[in-house]
């Protein structure tokens, strides 16, 4: 078994900030360097979408806390209830593997130009679900290649 090293990931919510995710523990520490995905540091734990360049077989991973799923064998869904509560669900071959309920991010004062791109930018789970539910897997394939190669944080 390959000993996994912490991976530099760009903070999804605070551009310019980089964290190292320890895939074994789900813990974050400050980092720098080329990033291999994105992480959302939430109150309930860190959630990340990344690719490890050290993997012998390339994979795109979704991780929440200590638990992680190979995106080739898991699916994510996001929905919004009538009261604004959002539900992010990860399903695998055994059924529902993770279900998170959380409030919709507050977009601030009313802005008539606030659209779906702004909504995705404000909500890591909405963005991740969109990448992981495409029917032809093109988003997952593109992200896996991009994240394995690494990118400079913005």
C-alpha positions as CSV (number, residue, x, y, z in Angstrom):
1,X,0.0,0.0,0.0
2,X,1.3,3.4,-1.0
3,X,1.9,5.8,1.9
4,X,-0.2,8.9,1.1
5,X,1.4,12.2,1.6
6,X,-0.6,15.4,2.3
7,X,-1.8,17.0,-0.9
8,X,-1.8,20.8,-1.5
9,X,-5.4,21.9,-2.4
10,X,-6.7,25.3,-3.1
11,X,-9.3,26.7,-0.7
12,X,-12.5,26.9,-2.6
13,X,-13.9,29.7,-0.5
14,X,-10.7,31.8,0.1
15,X,-8.8,32.1,-3.2
16,X,-5.1,32.5,-2.5
17,X,-5.2,30.2,0.5
18,X,-3.7,26.7,0.1
19,X,-4.2,23.7,2.4
20,X,-2.5,20.3,2.6
21,X,-5.1,17.6,3.0
22,X,-4.0,14.4,4.8
23,X,-6.1,11.8,2.9
24,X,-5.8,9.3,5.8
25,X,-7.1,11.6,8.5
26,X,-9.0,14.3,6.6
27,X,-7.1,17.0,8.5
28,X,-5.8,20.2,6.9
29,X,-2.6,22.2,7.5
30,X,-1.4,25.3,5.8
31,X,0.5,24.6,2.6
32,X,1.9,26.0,-0.6
33,X,2.8,24.8,-4.1
34,X,0.9,23.3,-7.0
35,X,-2.6,22.3,-6.1
36,X,-4.2,19.0,-7.0
37,X,-7.9,20.0,-6.3
38,X,-10.1,22.1,-4.2
39,X,-11.1,21.9,-0.5
40,X,-13.9,23.5,1.5
41,X,-13.1,23.8,5.2
42,X,-16.5,23.6,6.8
43,X,-17.7,23.4,10.4
44,X,-18.6,19.7,10.0
45,X,-15.2,18.8,8.4
46,X,-13.2,19.3,5.3
47,X,-14.7,18.3,2.0
48,X,-12.4,18.0,-1.0
49,X,-12.4,17.0,-4.7
50,X,-8.9,16.1,-5.9
51,X,-6.6,13.8,-7.8
52,X,-3.4,12.4,-6.2
53,X,-0.6,12.4,-8.8
54,X,1.0,9.5,-6.9
55,X,-1.9,7.1,-7.6
56,X,-0.7,4.3,-9.8
57,X,-4.2,4.2,-11.4
58,X,-5.4,7.8,-12.0
59,X,-8.5,8.5,-9.9
60,X,-10.6,11.5,-9.0
61,X,-11.5,11.5,-5.3
62,X,-14.3,13.1,-3.2
63,X,-13.4,13.2,0.5
64,X,-15.4,14.3,3.5
65,X,-13.5,14.0,6.8
66,X,-11.7,10.7,6.9
67,X,-14.1,9.1,4.3
68,X,-13.4,9.2,0.6
69,X,-14.9,7.9,-2.6
70,X,-13.4,7.1,-6.0
71,X,-15.6,9.3,-8.2
72,X,-15.7,6.6,-10.9
73,X,-17.7,4.4,-8.4
74,X,-19.8,7.1,-6.6
75,X,-22.3,9.8,-7.5
76,X,-23.1,13.1,-5.9
77,X,-26.4,14.9,-5.9
78,X,-27.4,18.3,-4.5
79,X,-31.0,19.5,-3.9
80,X,-32.6,22.5,-2.3
81,X,-35.7,22.2,-0.1
82,X,-38.5,24.7,0.0
83,X,-37.1,26.4,3.1
84,X,-33.7,26.9,1.5
85,X,-32.0,23.9,3.2
86,X,-29.6,22.2,0.9
87,X,-28.9,18.4,0.8
88,X,-25.7,17.0,-0.6
89,X,-25.7,13.2,-1.0
90,X,-23.0,10.8,-2.1
91,X,-24.2,7.4,-3.3
92,X,-22.1,4.3,-4.1
93,X,-22.9,0.7,-5.0
94,X,-24.2,0.1,-1.4
95,X,-26.6,3.1,-1.4
96,X,-26.4,6.4,0.4
97,X,-22.9,6.8,1.8
98,X,-23.1,10.4,2.9
99,X,-25.8,12.9,3.4
100,X,-25.2,16.5,4.5
101,X,-27.9,19.1,5.3
102,X,-26.7,22.7,5.3
103,X,-28.2,26.2,4.8
104,X,-27.8,27.8,1.4
105,X,-25.0,30.3,1.4
106,X,-26.1,33.9,2.0
107,X,-25.5,35.9,-1.2
108,X,-25.8,39.1,0.7
109,X,-28.1,42.0,-0.4
110,X,-30.3,41.4,-3.4
111,X,-28.3,41.5,-6.6
112,X,-30.2,41.1,-9.9
113,X,-27.1,39.9,-11.7
114,X,-26.6,37.0,-9.2
115,X,-26.9,33.9,-11.4
116,X,-26.1,30.2,-11.4
117,X,-22.3,30.8,-11.8
118,X,-22.4,33.0,-8.7
119,X,-24.4,30.3,-6.9
120,X,-21.8,27.6,-7.8
121,X,-19.0,29.9,-6.7
122,X,-20.6,30.4,-3.3
123,X,-21.3,26.7,-2.7
124,X,-18.6,24.0,-2.9
125,X,-21.2,21.2,-2.7
126,X,-23.3,22.6,-5.5
127,X,-20.1,22.9,-7.7
128,X,-18.9,19.4,-6.7
129,X,-22.3,17.8,-7.4
130,X,-22.3,19.4,-10.9
131,X,-18.9,18.0,-11.7
132,X,-19.8,14.5,-10.5
133,X,-23.2,14.1,-12.1
134,X,-22.4,14.7,-15.8
135,X,-23.8,11.8,-17.8
136,X,-20.8,11.3,-20.1
137,X,-18.1,11.8,-17.4
138,X,-16.3,14.5,-19.3
139,X,-16.1,16.8,-16.3
140,X,-14.6,14.0,-14.1
141,X,-12.1,13.1,-16.8
142,X,-11.1,16.7,-17.4
143,X,-10.7,17.4,-13.7
144,X,-8.8,14.2,-13.0
145,X,-6.2,15.2,-15.7
146,X,-6.0,18.8,-14.6
147,X,-5.8,18.0,-10.9
148,X,-3.1,15.3,-11.4
149,X,-1.0,17.7,-13.4
150,X,-1.4,20.4,-10.7
151,X,-2.2,24.0,-11.0
152,X,-0.9,27.2,-9.4
153,X,-3.3,28.7,-6.8
154,X,-5.1,31.9,-7.7
